[in-house]
């Protein structure tokens, strides 16, 4: 189904401001459809003047639909629908005419010109399914009267209003709670659902005749209600806005749409919704997220303590092999700690892995004897990964980088690394470069670590390798990440290339 923007560009001469106006209208026309018990279709005139294109459609949630199929993208030539032609040409609401029959269903059609800055830029048709029509209740009459006021506002250019869109994703709907107030903010009619909402706040009687702003002041403690200006403007129906208020147990969202069918405000439509359960779940999620972040923070601290203890132990051991093994353990523990540190600062249980990768690259060169003379460069982006994938991939990347730096390069024998200062090592120039290339495609992550060092030893076999680091990498890639690991020479410089290909978690 084509979008409105695509249809506008292809078939009309409307400008960006006109399109923005129509998008504002569409943002709130579910309200009009529900109040009208009717389908709404937005029609735009063809740039050639030969007919109209349907660019938007909304079905009611309060009654049966008049359109079984979608009509967006449909073209209607001039003369086929006289009501549509008349509303656009005569710039007025057109209601006369016999019902149309669609699939053995009688449908009453009304055409409403959409006016902006004195120009009619589109037409909205309101299509009411007349099958099973009965005498309307007071609720339905109130809905229909309010819908009629709103359609007159559309025809007069007073609806939609700038800034009308709600700030809340859970903005009230017609069925949540409907109130009609007069120009002074007194309740003229309240739906049963609206009455139930206010009774949860503590109302004991009826709403009819009460001044809505005064009622909220009476029922809601000052610390849980909006400022006086917002309260009066929204609950009095003087502005297109919404606001949230309530007690310690009940939370409501109220939204006001001033009604001025002839240009002068006669009252307002006020929708209310009880969002107590939603807010309670929000608070629970916030608490859960804070707890998870605190756990990651404590795990990071504990891992750093373990690394410090291992480092102390390494200093007391005389054996160089044992010292090297403990230093490798310190590095691996530090790698996991970096992931948990990042997770402790994140809101979700996912991390942007680029920051972790850059820190690991710096850490590997910092702790290596030749690292100061080997440059590590990253290209591409890892993107966002789950915490489980991030931990395993951090270990894989660290081991591959460590292998490349330690086994691919060496300081000349005449200058033993242990006897040289950092300045002396840097003065000797770079030994080489390790590149980390990564990209995401087709639900997979592809990682390539290349170095320009001495290359793999003769007869190297990944399957038979006894190198502990490579064994860790293979286990993590194949078992934890469900991917593949390959190693071989770099075609351009005969260095070493490690390729990791793993599936991405569907959530990332």
C-alpha positions in Angstrom: 0.0 0.0 0.0 1.5 3.4 -1.0 2.1 6.0 1.7 0.4 9.4 1.6 3.8 11.1 0.9 4.4 8.9 -2.1 0.9 9.6 -3.5 1.2 13.3 -2.9 4.5 13.5 -4.8 3.2 11.4 -7.6 -0.2 12.8 -8.2 -0.7 16.3 -6.6 0.8 19.7 -6.4 0.4 20.1 -2.6 3.3 21.7 -0.8 5.1 20.5 2.4 2.9 22.8 4.7 -0.2 21.3 3.2 1.1 17.8 3.7 2.0 18.6 7.3 -1.6 19.9 7.9 -3.1 16.7 6.5 -0.7 14.6 8.7 -1.9 16.5 11.8 -5.5 15.7 10.7 -4.7 12.0 10.3 -3.0 11.9 13.7 -6.4 12.5 15.4 -9.0 11.3 12.9 -9.5 8.0 14.8 -11.4 10.2 17.3 -13.6 11.5 14.5 -14.2 8.0 13.1 -15.2 6.7 16.5 -17.5 9.6 17.3 -19.1 9.3 13.8 -19.4 5.5 13.9 -18.2 5.8 10.3 -15.2 5.1 8.1 -13.2 8.1 7.0 -11.3 8.4 3.7 -9.0 11.3 2.7 -9.1 12.3 -0.9 -6.7 14.6 -2.7 -7.4 16.2 -6.1 -5.2 15.1 -9.0 -2.8 17.7 -10.3 -4.5 17.4 -13.7 -7.9 18.1 -12.3 -9.3 14.8 -13.6 -10.3 13.2 -10.3 -9.3 12.3 -6.7 -6.8 9.9 -5.1 -7.5 8.1 -1.8 -4.5 8.7 0.4 -5.7 7.7 3.8 -8.4 5.6 5.5 -9.6 5.1 9.1 -12.2 2.6 10.3 -14.2 3.1 13.5 -13.8 1.0 16.6 -17.3 1.9 17.8 -19.3 0.5 14.9 -19.3 -1.7 11.7 -17.1 -0.7 8.8 -18.4 0.5 5.5 -15.2 -0.7 3.6 -14.2 -4.3 3.7 -11.2 -3.7 1.5 -8.6 -0.9 1.7 -9.1 2.0 -0.7 -5.8 3.8 -0.3 -4.2 4.3 -3.7 -7.6 4.2 -5.5 -8.4 6.8 -8.2 -11.9 8.2 -8.7 -12.5 10.2 -11.9 -14.6 13.3 -11.9 -18.3 12.6 -12.2 -18.3 9.2 -10.6 -18.9 10.5 -7.1 -20.9 13.7 -7.3 -20.7 14.4 -3.5 -16.9 14.3 -3.6 -16.9 16.7 -6.6 -19.4 19.1 -5.0 -17.6 19.3 -1.7 -14.4 20.3 -3.4 -15.8 22.6 -6.0 -18.4 24.3 -3.8 -16.1 24.3 -0.7 -19.0 23.1 1.6 -20.2 20.1 3.6 -22.3 17.9 1.3 -24.8 15.5 2.9 -27.7 15.2 0.5 -28.2 12.2 -1.7 -29.4 8.6 -1.4 -27.3 5.9 0.4 -24.8 4.0 -1.7 -24.9 0.2 -1.7 -21.7 -1.7 -1.2 -21.8 -5.5 -0.9 -25.5 -5.4 -0.1 -24.9 -2.8 2.7 -26.5 0.7 2.5 -23.9 3.4 3.2 -24.6 7.1 3.9 -21.8 9.3 2.5 -21.0 12.8 3.6 -18.2 14.9 2.1 -16.2 17.4 4.1 -13.8 19.9 2.5 -10.5 20.2 4.3 -9.6 23.9 4.5 -6.2 25.4 5.2 -5.6 29.1 5.2 -8.7 29.8 3.1 -8.0 27.0 0.5 -9.6 23.7 0.2 -6.7 21.2 -0.2 -8.5 17.9 0.2 -11.9 16.2 1.0 -12.8 13.7 3.7 -15.7 11.4 3.1 -17.5 10.0 6.1 -19.1 6.6 5.3 -21.7 5.3 7.7 -22.9 1.7 7.6 -26.7 1.9 7.9 -27.3 -1.8 8.3 -29.1 -2.3 11.5 -29.6 1.4 12.3 -31.8 2.0 15.4 -32.8 4.9 17.5 -29.6 6.3 19.0 -29.0 6.5 22.7 -28.0 9.7 24.5 -24.3 8.5 24.4 -24.5 8.0 20.6 -26.3 11.4 20.1 -23.5 13.1 22.1 -20.9 11.3 20.0 -22.6 12.3 16.8 -23.1 15.9 17.8 -19.4 16.2 18.7 -18.4 14.6 15.4 -20.6 17.1 13.6 -18.8 20.0 15.4 -15.4 18.6 14.5 -16.3 18.1 10.8 -17.5 21.7 10.6 -14.2 22.8 12.1 -12.4 20.8 9.4 -14.5 22.6 6.8 -13.8 25.9 8.4 -10.1 25.5 8.7 -10.1 25.4 12.6 -9.2 21.7 12.9 -6.6 20.3 13.3 -4.8 22.8 15.5 -1.0 23.3 15.8 0.4 21.5 18.8 -2.7 19.3 19.1 -0.9 16.0 19.0 -0.6 14.3 22.3 2.7 14.0 24.2 1.5 10.6 25.6 1.8 7.4 23.6 -1.2 6.1 25.7 -3.4 9.1 25.0 -7.1 8.6 25.8 -9.5 7.2 23.2 -13.2 7.8 22.8 -14.2 4.6 24.4 -12.0 5.2 27.5 -14.1 8.1 28.8 -16.0 10.9 27.0 -17.0 14.2 28.4 -18.7 17.2 26.8 -18.2 20.5 28.6 -19.6 23.9 27.9 -17.6 27.1 27.4 -17.3 27.6 31.2 -15.9 24.1 31.7 -19.1 22.6 33.2 -19.9 19.0 32.3 -22.8 18.8 29.9 -22.6 15.0 29.3 -20.3 12.2 30.7 -20.2 8.7 29.3 -20.6 5.8 31.8 -16.8 5.0 31.4 -15.9 8.6 32.2 -18.1 8.5 35.3 -16.4 5.3 36.4 -13.0 6.9 35.9 -13.8 9.8 38.2 -15.4 7.6 40.8 -12.1 5.8 41.1 -10.7 9.2 42.1 -13.3 9.5 44.8 -16.3 11.1 43.2 -19.5 9.9 44.9 -22.3 11.5 42.7 -22.8 12.4 39.1 -20.6 14.5 36.8 -23.3 16.5 35.0 -23.3 20.2 35.9 -20.0 20.1 37.8 -17.1 22.4 36.9 -14.4 20.0 35.8 -11.4 22.1 36.9 -12.9 22.6 40.4 -13.7 18.9 40.6 -10.1 17.9 39.9 -8.8 20.3 42.5 -11.2 18.8 45.0 -10.3 15.1 44.3 -6.6 15.3 43.5 -3.9 16.4 46.0 -1.9 19.4 44.8 1.4 17.4 44.6 -0.3 15.0 42.0 -2.0 17.5 39.8 -0.6 19.8 37.1 0.0 23.5 37.6 -3.0 25.8 37.8 -2.7 27.2 34.3 -2.5 23.7 32.7 -5.3 22.4 34.9 -7.7 25.2 34.0 -6.8 25.1 30.3 -7.2 21.4 29.8 -10.0 20.5 32.2 -11.8 23.7 31.2 -11.5 22.7 27.5 -9.7 25.9 26.5 -6.7 24.4 24.8 -5.7 21.5 22.6 -3.6 19.7 25.2 -3.4 16.7 27.5 -2.3 16.4 31.1 -1.8 13.7 33.7 -3.0 13.7 37.3 -4.3 11.4 40.0 -3.9 10.1 43.5 -1.4 7.7 45.0 -3.5 4.8 43.8 -5.1 6.2 40.6 -3.5 7.9 37.6 -5.5 9.5 34.8 -4.7 11.2 31.5 -7.1 13.8 30.3 -7.1 15.4 26.8 -9.1 18.4 25.7 -10.2 19.4 22.1 -12.0 22.8 22.1 -15.1 22.8 19.9 -15.7 25.9 17.7 -17.8 24.8 14.7 -18.4 28.4 13.7 -15.1 29.8 14.8 -16.2 30.7 18.4 -15.5 28.2 21.2 -18.8 26.7 22.4 -17.2 24.1 24.7 -14.9 21.2 24.4 -14.5 17.4 24.0 -12.6 16.0 27.0 -11.3 12.4 26.9 -10.1 10.7 30.0 -8.3 7.4 30.6 -7.3 5.4 33.7 -3.6 4.5 33.2 -3.0 3.3 36.8 -2.0 -0.2 35.7 0.3 1.2 32.9 2.1 3.5 35.3 2.5 0.8 37.9 4.1 -1.4 35.3 6.3 1.5 34.2 7.5 1.9 37.8 8.2 -1.8 38.1 10.2 -1.7 34.9 12.2 1.3 36.2 12.9 -0.6 39.4 13.9 -3.7 37.5 16.2 -1.8 35.2 17.9 0.0 38.1 18.3 -3.4 39.9 19.9 -5.0 36.8 22.3 -2.0 36.4 23.3 -2.3 40.0 24.0 -6.0 39.6 26.2 -5.3 36.6 28.0 -2.6 38.6 28.7 -5.0 41.5 29.8 -7.8 39.1 32.2 -5.4 37.5 33.6 -4.4 40.9 34.0 -8.0 41.9 35.7 -8.9 38.7 38.1 -6.0 39.2 38.8 -7.3 42.7 39.6 -10.8 41.3 41.9 -9.2 38.7 43.7 -7.3 41.4 44.2 -10.4 43.5 45.5 -12.3 40.5 47.9 -9.5 39.7 49.2 -9.5 43.2 49.7 -13.3 43.1 51.6 -12.9 39.8 54.1 -10.5 41.4 54.9 -13.1 44.1 55.6 -16.0 41.6 59.1 -16.6 40.4 58.2 -18.8 37.5 57.9 -16.8 34.3 55.4 -19.3 32.7 53.2 -19.1 35.8 53.5 -15.3 35.8 52.5 -15.1 32.2 49.5 -17.4 32.8 48.2 -15.3 35.6 48.7 -12.1 33.5 46.6 -13.7 30.8 43.9 -14.5 33.4 44.0 -10.9 34.6 43.4 -9.7 31.0 40.5 -12.1 30.4 38.8 -11.1 33.7 39.3 -7.5 32.8 37.6 -8.1 29.4 34.5 -9.4 31.0 34.6 -6.5 33.5 34.5 -4.0 30.7 31.3 -5.5 29.3 29.6 -5.4 32.7 30.8 -1.8 33.3 29.1 -0.8 30.0 25.9 -2.7 30.9 25.8 -1.0 34.3 25.4 2.3 32.5 22.9 1.1 29.9 19.1 1.3 30.3 18.4 -1.8 28.3 20.1 -5.3 28.4 21.9 -4.4 25.2 25.1 -2.5 24.5 26.6 -0.5 21.7 29.6 -2.7 21.2 31.8 -0.2 19.3 32.8 1.5 22.6 33.7 -1.9 24.1 35.7 -2.9 21.1 37.7 0.3 21.1 38.5 -0.1 24.8 39.6 -3.7 24.2 41.9 -2.6 21.4 43.5 0.0 23.6 43.8 -2.5 26.5 45.6 -5.1 24.4 48.2 -2.7 23.1 48.7 -1.3 26.6 49.6 -4.6 28.3 51.6 -6.1 25.5 55.4 -5.9 25.4 55.3 -4.8 21.8 51.9 -3.2 21.9 53.1 0.3 21.9 54.6 -0.3 18.5 51.6 -2.0 17.0 48.6 0.2 15.9 45.1 -1.3 16.0 42.5 0.2 13.7 38.8 -0.5 13.5 36.5 -0.1 10.5 32.8 -0.6 10.4 30.3 -0.9 13.3 29.3 -3.8 15.5 26.1 -2.0 16.4 23.9 -3.1 19.3 24.3 -6.5 20.9 22.6 -8.4 23.7 24.6 -8.7 27.0 25.2 -12.4 26.4 26.5 -12.0 22.9 28.6 -8.9 24.0 30.4 -10.9 26.7 31.3 -13.8 24.4 32.3 -11.5 21.5 34.5 -9.3 23.8 36.4 -12.4 24.8 36.8 -13.5 21.2 38.0 -10.1 20.0 40.5 -9.8 22.9 42.0 -13.2 22.3 42.3 -12.6 18.5 43.9 -9.2 19.1 46.3 -10.6 21.8 47.4 -13.4 19.4 48.0 -10.9 16.6 50.0 -8.6 18.8 52.0 -11.1 20.7 52.7 -13.7 18.1 52.7 -11.6 15.0 55.5 -9.1 16.0 58.6 -9.1 18.2 61.0 -6.4 19.4 64.6 -7.0 18.0 66.7 -9.1 20.3 69.3 -6.4 20.7 66.8 -4.3 22.6 65.0 -6.6 25.1 61.5 -5.2 25.7 61.7 -5.6 29.4 64.7 -3.2 29.6 63.2 -0.4 27.4 61.1 2.5 28.4 57.9 3.4 26.5 59.7 6.4 24.9 62.5 4.1 23.6 60.0 1.7 22.2 58.0 4.4 20.4 61.3 5.9 19.1 62.0 2.6 17.4 59.0 3.2 15.1 55.9 1.1 14.4 56.3 -2.7 13.9 52.9 -3.0 12.1 49.2 -2.6 12.1 46.2 -4.8 13.1 42.9 -4.0 11.4 39.5 -4.9 12.8 36.9 -4.9 10.1 33.2 -5.6 10.9 29.9 -5.3 9.2 26.3 -6.6 9.7 24.3 -8.1 6.9 21.4 -10.5 6.5 21.1 -11.1 10.2 24.7 -12.0 10.7 27.8 -10.2 12.0 31.1 -10.6 10.1 34.4 -9.9 11.9 37.8 -9.9 10.3 41.0 -9.4 12.2 44.1 -8.9 10.0 47.7 -8.3 10.9 50.8 -7.7 8.8 53.1 -9.7 11.0 55.2 -12.8 10.5 52.1 -15.0 9.6 51.1 -18.4 10.7 53.7 -21.1 11.3 54.2 -23.8 8.7 51.7 -26.6 8.9 49.3 -24.6 11.1 46.0 -26.4 11.7 43.2 -24.6 13.6 41.5 -27.9 14.5 44.7 -29.3 16.0 46.0 -26.2 17.6 46.8 -26.4 21.3 47.0 -22.7 21.8 44.8 -21.9 24.8 43.7 -18.5 23.4 42.5 -20.1 20.1 40.8 -22.9 22.0 38.8 -20.3 24.0 38.0 -18.5 20.8 36.8 -21.6 19.0 34.6 -22.7 22.0 33.0 -19.2 22.3 32.4 -18.8 18.6 31.0 -22.2 17.9 29.3 -23.1 21.2 28.3 -19.7 22.7 27.7 -17.7 19.5 26.7 -20.5 17.1 29.1 -19.2 14.4 32.2 -20.1 12.5 35.9 -19.3 12.9 38.5 -19.5 10.1 42.2 -18.6 10.1 44.6 -18.2 7.3 47.1 -15.9 5.6 46.3 -12.3 4.5 46.5 -12.3 0.7 48.1 -8.9 0.5 50.9 -9.1 3.0 51.1 -12.8 4.2 50.2 -11.8 7.7 47.5 -13.6 9.6 43.7 -13.3 9.1 41.1 -14.5 11.5 37.4 -14.5 10.3 34.5 -14.8 12.7 30.9 -15.1 11.3 28.1 -15.4 13.8 24.3 -15.0 13.7 22.8 -11.9 15.3 20.2 -12.2 18.0 16.8 -11.3 16.5 16.3 -8.6 19.2 19.4 -6.7 17.9 
